[in-house]
Amino acid sequence: GAVVSQHPSRVICKSGTSVKIECRSLDFQATTMFWYRQFPKQSLMLMATSNEGSKATYEQGVEKDKFLINHASLTLSTLTVTSAHPEDSSFYICSARFSSGNPEFFGPGTRLTVL
Amino acid sequence: GDSVTQMEGPVTLSEEAFLTINCTYTATGYPSLFWYVQYPGEGLQLLLKATKADDKGSNKGFEATYRKETTSFHLEKGSVQVSDSAVYFCAMDSGNTGKLIFGQGTTLQVKP
């Protein structure tokens, strides 16, 4: 099956710093990648959709200047949480899709803790 | 609007019991339907899918049938194991937006 990796799996940072999370599709080219946020015991909340080579589309209520998304290639997307605060602590999950109509394949997630 | 509703958990079963997790959807078009499973501390894994009415998705002993008449996609397994303990998410692919819409998730706990 298709494999999506995320790095790092866990990160702890100080308030005010920026954190970058990488999402890679290892064995397929992903035209679209998605970034989700998951709070404890809750479902996934879609943050943004990114297509390779174009700007990400953010969901309502998600600050695009705070959550910077770059989809530089068909196998890599990055999410940068800028000036992180404790309320940004969460589980961030990316997914990748080959093309519309195909299922999304999810990464293992990144646990971000902001002190 | 489009939405997915799952039965609330947690669902607690003994090993080898029969499992049903209900899922219903509301959609304006004809979505594809999915079940994802999330083990503790991990991301989601695709468990099974169905793309049109009356399709049955199956994997690892789990199965679900796309029922257009009842707008349902209930997950079933005949005999659960402790290793099946996880959170299960029902989802649909909204054809109009290309985005996945998730249910709230159902936690399954299987006891020996």
Interface residues (C-beta under 8 A of the other chain):
Chain A: G1 V4 Q6 T32 F34 K41 Q42 S43 L44 L46 T49 I93 S95 S100 G101 P103 E104 F105 F106 G107 P108 G109 R111
Chain B: S32 F34 Y36 G41 E42 G43 L44 Q45 L46 K49 F89 D93 G98 K99 L100 F102 G103 Q104 G105 T107
